Amino acid sequence: MSEIQIPLPRQVADAYVDGLIALDPVTGTYLGVKESSSRLPDYSPAGAAAQAELARATLAKLDEAERQPGADTDVERRCGRLLRERLTAALAMHEAGEHLREVGNMDTPGHAVREIFTVTPADTEEDWAAIAERLRAVPGAVAGYRASLELGLDRKLFAAPRPTATFIGQLTEWTDTDGGGRGWYEDFAAAGPESLRAELDEAARTATGALVELRDWLRDVYAPAIEGAPDVVGRERYARWSRYFNGTDLDLDEAYAYGWAEFHRLLGEMRQEAEKILPGAETPWVALAHLDEHGRHIEGVDEVREWLQGLMDKAIEELDGTHFDLAERVRKVESRIAPPGGAAAPYYTPPSEDFSRPGRTWLPTMGLNRFPAYDLVSTWYHEGVPGHHLQLAQWAHIAENLSRYQATVGIVSANAEGWALYAERLMDELGYLTDPEERLGYLDAQMMRAARVIVDIGMHLELEIPADSPFHPGERWTPDLAQEFFGAHSSRPADYVESELTRYLTIPGQAIGYKLGERAWLLGREKARERHGDAFDLKAWHMAALSQGSLGLDDLVDELSRL
């Protein structure tokens, strides 16, 4: 009788991905699993419980896998390290009932049932038949989501009122795109084949009706029930959220102080750069406002999409072979315009596992038709190349050498956002941001990330504003003060600032990962440089760093230092 083979950590991790896809076809679609295209997840309490049970069972298997011969190799060790940290953090969120109050302006089941259609395959009649079936699944998915929120009400686990009001407004926009009751789903389905026209139109109307019912229930039942609940989460909940997004238990007071230190450093640099653009400007943001009117602009939505594509193509051409070694399929990335009605920030979606869907950057236009260049250059180094695209596409490219889990669903937000912010800084270090407009825009983007650390931690923990702050010293943070501070120290328009503040109330602890993640990447690079001395090879380090998969921040510094 042959011996039973005990799987190693990478096999356990990949089995978890298979189980997750079966429970969550949205994840399946992002990974390019065709069989997921016609289904949506169960967002009810039972669906969340099934995912939690999968995580617990996987952790038990990991315990056994890590005791096996061969589990101590670098690839197995890193994978096991990530899987344990991620599942433990996710279970802590589940057990605290955070899924029972998922309401906000982004990253909720209500957003997933719309956004997933933007990456669902839509090339053939068969694809569109699957889309019709997925549209018919929207009411069931929405009903499950509502059941979770109803249980949250019963348990007095309330969402924040301000993000709830924003989400109600988003649902109104999605369900009435033309002012006459036609919704986003109908607009989306209009691109389908005529052979399925009646089926698609009916399914789209049904999907829109489900969102209308959700909007009305949120407005008439949920919002009144949570009236008076706090918008901020407090230290205990914030620590749990922060662990989930950053992959480590942060010293939140130290991180808050670091945010202020970066604020003061960046403010000094911004003042120097602003003097080159508008001598005597009272603040750097006065100079940026001058650029809004008189700086370089791209006119037109199609034109800005093409311009951003050219920016990424140029970066790939010049960085490949000098600072990175890129596989041919990693070199492809697409610039897209985001569908209306979402959050204001640009974003990136990674390629499918087989690269049949390439990585894509998305620009929300917010109804604009004229776009200042200073606000886009470093942002597209962040979202596209050498930022999110190079990291996430590289993971997909070498998935067989990692594990499917490390290359896809095991992502730690602060690892990825930290790399993308490191990528912006790298382009500055390499001399790509010498133009005063573009460099001031880069510094403004860096300042935004420092301000995120300050206000996200400050308002949720209701900390005191330091005595050396130029803004309300000695007072304690509130969401209103946070919005005022962010608006005063950012070039972003008022609607963007409001969207950002609502985002921090929706997903606390996520926004701090950009700056804290960048710090981890820089520290790991410095330690590796010290270790190698004059033999340090930045290109080799970049490729090794991009080929180890995701890790939480403490683990990331440790692993980067070894490269």
ZAMARGU-4260 file (C-alpha; in steps of 0.2 Angstrom, whole numbers, plus 5000, padded with zeros to 4 digits):
<rodrens>
0) 5000/5000/5000 | 5007/5017/4995 | 5009/5030/5008 | 4997/5045/5008 | 5006/5060/5002
5) 5003/5075/5013 | 5003/5092/5003 | 5015/5105/5005 | 5010/5124/5009 | 5009/5129/4991
10) 4998/5114/4987 | 4987/5119/5002 | 4986/5137/4996 | 4981/5132/4979 | 4968/5121/4985
15) 4961/5135/4995 | 4960/5146/4979 | 4950/5132/4971 | 4938/5131/4986 | 4936/5150/4986
20) 4932/5151/4967 | 4918/5139/4970 | 4911/5150/4983 | 4915/5167/4975 | 4913/5167/4956
25) 4918/5186/4956 | 4935/5181/4961 | 4934/5167/4948 | 4931/5180/4935 | 4945/5191/4940
30) 4956/5176/4938 | 4949/5172/4921 | 4939/5156/4926 | 4926/5155/4912 | 4915/5144/4922
35) 4912/5159/4934 | 4905/5171/4921 | 4887/5166/4924 | 4886/5166/4943 | 4888/5178/4958
40) 4892/5174/4976 | 4881/5171/4990 | 4883/5187/5000 | 4871/5181/5014 | 4877/5176/5032
45) 4877/5158/5026 | 4889/5162/5011 | 4901/5172/5023 | 4900/5157/5035 | 4905/5145/5021
50) 4920/5156/5017 | 4925/5156/5035 | 4924/5138/5037 | 4935/5136/5021 | 4948/5147/5029
55) 4948/5137/5046 | 4949/5120/5037 | 4964/5127/5026 | 4973/5133/5042 | 4972/5116/5049
60) 4979/5108/5033 | 4993/5121/5034 | 4998/5116/5051 | 5001/5098/5045 | 5009/5104/5029
65) 5022/5115/5037 | 5028/5099/5047 | 5032/5090/5031 | 5050/5088/5024 | 5053/5101/5011
70) 5041/5114/5019 | 5056/5124/5024 | 5062/5129/5007 | 5060/5148/5003 | 5046/5146/4991
75) 5036/5135/5003 | 5040/5145/5018 | 5035/5162/5010 | 5019/5154/5004 | 5014/5146/5021
80) 5019/5163/5030 | 5007/5173/5019 | 4993/5160/5019 | 4993/5159/5038 | 4993/5178/5040
85) 4980/5182/5027 | 4967/5169/5033 | 4970/5173/5051 | 4967/5191/5048 | 4951/5187/5037
90) 4944/5176/5051 | 4946/5190/5064 | 4936/5201/5052 | 4923/5188/5050 | 4921/5184/5068
95) 4919/5202/5073 | 4905/5203/5060 | 4912/5216/5049 | 4904/5208/5034 | 4887/5212/5042
100) 4890/5231/5040 | 4899/5232/5023 | 4891/5249/5017 | 4901/5263/5009 | 4907/5271/4993
105) 4918/5256/4987 | 4923/5238/4990 | 4906/5232/4995 | 4895/5217/4988 | 4884/5231/4981
110) 4899/5237/4971 | 4905/5220/4966 | 4888/5215/4958 | 4891/5230/4946 | 4909/5231/4943
115) 4912/5213/4939 | 4903/5215/4923 | 4916/5227/4917 | 4929/5212/4917 | 4917/5198/4912
120) 4922/5191/4895 | 4910/5199/4882 | 4918/5193/4865 | 4906/5180/4859 | 4888/5175/4859
125) 4892/5162/4872 | 4900/5175/4883 | 4884/5186/4882 | 4873/5171/4886 | 4883/5169/4902
130) 4882/5188/4905 | 4863/5186/4904 | 4863/5172/4917 | 4874/5183/4928 | 4862/5198/4926
135) 4848/5186/4932 | 4858/5182/4947 | 4859/5200/4953 | 4843/5199/4963 | 4848/5184/4973
140) 4866/5191/4976 | 4858/5208/4982 | 4845/5199/4993 | 4859/5189/5001 | 4869/5206/5004
145) 4853/5214/5012 | 4851/5199/5023 | 4868/5201/5030 | 4865/5220/5033 | 4848/5215/5042
150) 4857/5203/5053 | 4870/5217/5057 | 4855/5228/5062 | 4849/5215/5073 | 4866/5213/5082
155) 4868/5232/5082 | 4883/5231/5070 | 4880/5247/5061 | 4889/5254/5046 | 4894/5273/5046
160) 4880/5285/5042 | 4890/5296/5030 | 4896/5282/5018 | 4879/5275/5019 | 4871/5291/5012
165) 4885/5291/4999 | 4881/5273/4993 | 4862/5277/4992 | 4867/5291/4980 | 4878/5280/4970
170) 4864/5267/4968 | 4852/5281/4962 | 4865/5285/4949 | 4867/5267/4944 | 4849/5264/4942
175) 4844/5280/4933 | 4858/5285/4921 | 4848/5295/4909 | 4835/5303/4921 | 4821/5292/4914
180) 4824/5276/4924 | 4836/5267/4913 | 4850/5260/4923 | 4868/5255/4921 | 4864/5237/4917
185) 4853/5242/4903 | 4867/5253/4895 | 4880/5239/4898 | 4868/5225/4890 | 4865/5236/4875
190) 4882/5231/4868 | 4877/5213/4867 | 4872/5203/4851 | 4855/5206/4843 | 4851/5187/4844
195) 4850/5189/4863 | 4843/5206/4863 | 4826/5202/4872 | 4835/5191/4885 | 4848/5203/4889
200) 4836/5218/4890 | 4825/5208/4902 | 4839/5202/4913 | 4846/5220/4914 | 4829/5227/4919
205) 4828/5214/4932 | 4846/5218/4939 | 4842/5236/4939 | 4826/5233/4949 | 4835/5224/4962
210) 4847/5239/4965 | 4832/5250/4966 | 4824/5239/4979 | 4841/5239/4989 | 4842/5258/4987
215) 4825/5261/4994 | 4827/5249/5008 | 4844/5257/5013 | 4836/5274/5012 | 4819/5270/5021
220) 4825/5257/5033 | 4843/5255/5036 | 4849/5274/5036 | 4835/5279/5049 | 4840/5264/5060
225) 4859/5269/5060 | 4856/5287/5063 | 4867/5293/5076 | 4880/5279/5075 | 4898/5285/5074
230) 4906/5287/5057 | 4923/5282/5065 | 4927/5264/5071 | 4938/5267/5087 | 4955/5259/5091
235) 4950/5241/5093 | 4941/5240/5076 | 4954/5250/5068 | 4968/5239/5073 | 4958/5224/5066
240) 4955/5233/5049 | 4973/5239/5049 | 4980/5221/5051 | 4969/5215/5037 | 4975/5228/5025
245) 4993/5229/5031 | 4997/5212/5035 | 5005/5216/5052 | 5000/5223/5069 | 5006/5241/5067
250) 5011/5253/5081 | 4997/5265/5076 | 5004/5280/5087 | 5021/5278/5078 | 5013/5277/5061
255) 5003/5293/5065 | 5019/5302/5070 | 5028/5295/5054 | 5013/5303/5044 | 5017/5320/5052
260) 5035/5318/5049 | 5032/5315/5030 | 5020/5329/5029 | 5033/5342/5035 | 5047/5335/5024
265) 5036/5335/5009 | 5029/5352/5012 | 5047/5359/5012 | 5050/5350/4995 | 5034/5356/4988
270) 5037/5374/4992 | 5054/5374/4983 | 5046/5366/4968 | 5031/5378/4968 | 5043/5393/4968
275) 5049/5387/4950 | 5031/5388/4944 | 5023/5403/4952 | 5036/5413/4962 | 5030/5420/4978
280) 5015/5408/4979 | 5007/5408/4996 | 5006/5389/4997 | 5011/5375/4984 | 4993/5372/4981
285) 4991/5390/4975 | 5004/5385/4962 | 4995/5369/4958 | 4978/5379/4956 | 4988/5390/4944
290) 4993/5374/4934 | 4974/5369/4934 | 4971/5385/4923 | 4988/5388/4914 | 4998/5372/4915
295) 4998/5358/4901 | 4982/5349/4899 | 4975/5335/4888 | 4958/5339/4880 | 4945/5326/4878
300) 4941/5309/4886 | 4947/5298/4871 | 4963/5309/4870 | 4967/5307/4888 | 4965/5288/4887
305) 4977/5287/4872 | 4989/5299/4881 | 4990/5288/4896 | 4992/5273/4885 | 5007/5281/4877
310) 5014/5286/4894 | 5014/5267/4900 | 5021/5261/4883 | 5035/5273/4884 | 5039/5268/4902
315) 5039/5249/4897 | 5051/5253/4882 | 5063/5262/4892 | 5063/5252/4909 | 5063/5235/4901
320) 5081/5229/4900 | 5088/5243/4911 | 5079/5242/4928 | 5068/5227/4924 | 5068/5211/4914
325) 5050/5210/4907 | 5042/5195/4899 | 5033/5199/4883 | 5015/5196/4890 | 5019/5207/4905
330) 5023/5222/4893 | 5005/5223/4888 | 4994/5235/4898 | 4978/5244/4893 | 4972/5261/4897
335) 4953/5262/4900 | 4940/5275/4906 | 4931/5270/4921 | 4912/5268/4921 | 4903/5282/4929
340) 4896/5282/4947 | 4911/5275/4956 | 4924/5282/4968 | 4935/5296/4961 | 4952/5288/4962
345) 4960/5279/4947 | 4963/5261/4949 | 4970/5245/4941 | 4963/5228/4937 | 4976/5214/4935
350) 4977/5202/4920 | 4968/5186/4920 | 4979/5171/4924 | 4981/5166/4906 | 4983/5185/4901
355) 4968/5183/4889 | 4962/5199/4898 | 4977/5211/4900 | 4981/5222/4915 | 4971/5238/4914
360) 4972/5255/4921 | 4955/5265/4924 | 4953/5284/4924 | 4936/5290/4932 | 4933/5306/4923
365) 4920/5313/4935 | 4912/5322/4921 | 4927/5331/4915 | 4934/5333/4898 | 4950/5343/4902
370) 4964/5335/4912 | 4979/5343/4919 | 4995/5333/4915 | 5003/5336/4932 | 4990/5326/4940
375) 4992/5311/4929 | 5010/5307/4926 | 5015/5300/4943 | 4998/5293/4946 | 5000/5282/4930
380) 5018/5277/4935 | 5008/5271/4951 | 4993/5262/4943 | 5002/5256/4927 | 5021/5255/4924
385) 5032/5252/4934 | 5018/5252/4948 | 5004/5240/4950 | 5005/5232/4933 | 5023/5227/4934
390) 5020/5219/4951 | 5003/5210/4948 | 5007/5205/4930 | 5024/5198/4936 | 5015/5188/4949
395) 5003/5181/4936 | 5017/5177/4924 | 5027/5167/4937 | 5012/5159/4946 | 5019/5141/4943
400) 5035/5146/4952 | 5025/5153/4967 | 5008/5147/4970 | 4992/5152/4962 | 4987/5159/4979
405) 5002/5170/4981 | 5000/5177/4963 | 4982/5181/4965 | 4970/5181/4980 | 4984/5182/4993
410) 4987/5200/4990 | 4991/5211/5005 | 4985/5229/5000 | 4999/5238/5009 | 5012/5227/4999
415) 5004/5231/4982 | 5001/5250/4986 | 5018/5251/4994 | 5026/5245/4978 | 5016/5257/4968
420) 5021/5272/4978 | 5039/5265/4978 | 5037/5265/4959 | 5033/5283/4959 | 5048/5287/4969
425) 5059/5276/4958 | 5054/5286/4943 | 5059/5302/4952 | 5075/5294/4957 | 5078/5289/4939
430) 5075/5307/4933 | 5058/5305/4925 | 5051/5319/4935 | 5062/5334/4932 | 5049/5344/4924
435) 5043/5356/4937 | 5024/5353/4934 | 5026/5335/4934 | 5037/5335/4949 | 5026/5346/4959
440) 5011/5334/4954 | 5022/5319/4961 | 5025/5328/4977 | 5007/5333/4979 | 5003/5314/4976
445) 5015/5309/4989 | 5008/5323/5001 | 4991/5315/4998 | 4997/5298/5004 | 5005/5306/5020
450) 4989/5315/5024 | 4980/5299/5022 | 4991/5292/5036 | 4987/5307/5047 | 4968/5308/5044
455) 4964/5290/5043 | 4972/5285/5059 | 4969/5302/5067 | 4950/5303/5065 | 4946/5284/5068
460) 4957/5285/5084 | 4951/5303/5088 | 4969/5308/5091 | 4976/5325/5096 | 4983/5336/5082
465) 5001/5340/5086 | 5006/5357/5093 | 5018/5360/5078 | 5004/5357/5065 | 4999/5372/5054
470) 4981/5366/5056 | 4971/5366/5072 | 4985/5362/5084 | 4979/5354/5100 | 4962/5349/5094
475) 4955/5331/5091 | 4952/5324/5074 | 4934/5323/5068 | 4928/5318/5050 | 4924/5336/5046
480) 4942/5342/5052 | 4949/5328/5042 | 4940/5333/5026 | 4945/5351/5029 | 4963/5346/5032
485) 4964/5335/5016 | 4956/5348/5005 | 4968/5362/5011 | 4983/5351/5008 | 4979/5343/4991
490) 4976/5349/4973 | 4961/5338/4972 | 4944/5346/4969 | 4930/5346/4982 | 4921/5331/4975
495) 4937/5321/4975 | 4941/5326/4993 | 4924/5321/4999 | 4925/5304/4990 | 4942/5301/4998
500) 4936/5305/5015 | 4921/5294/5013 | 4933/5280/5007 | 4943/5281/5023 | 4926/5279/5033
505) 4921/5264/5022 | 4938/5254/5023 | 4948/5261/5038 | 4966/5256/5038 | 4968/5253/5019
510) 4973/5271/5015 | 4988/5271/5027 | 4996/5256/5017 | 5003/5267/5003 | 5015/5277/5013
515) 5019/5263/5026 | 5021/5251/5012 | 5033/5262/5003 | 5043/5264/5019 | 5044/5245/5020
520) 5050/5243/5002 | 5063/5257/5004 | 5069/5249/5021 | 5070/5232/5012 | 5080/5239/4998
525) 5092/5248/5009 | 5095/5232/5020 | 5098/5222/5004 | 5110/5236/4998 | 5120/5236/5014
530) 5121/5217/5013 | 5128/5216/4996 | 5138/5232/4996 | 5146/5237/4979 | 5139/5221/4972
535) 5121/5227/4974 | 5112/5226/4957 | 5096/5236/4957 | 5088/5227/4942 | 5091/5210/4949
540) 5084/5215/4966 | 5069/5222/4957 | 5065/5206/4948 | 5068/5195/4963 | 5057/5207/4974
545) 5043/5206/4961 | 5045/5187/4960 | 5042/5183/4978 | 5023/5186/4979 | 5014/5196/4992
550) 5018/5197/5010 | 5013/5208/5025 | 5024/5222/5029 | 5035/5215/5043 | 5037/5199/5033
555) 5040/5209/5017 | 5055/5219/5025 | 5062/5203/5031 | 5061/5194/5014 | 5067/5209/5004
560) 5082/5211/5015 | 5087/5193/5011 | 5087/5196/4992
</rodrens>
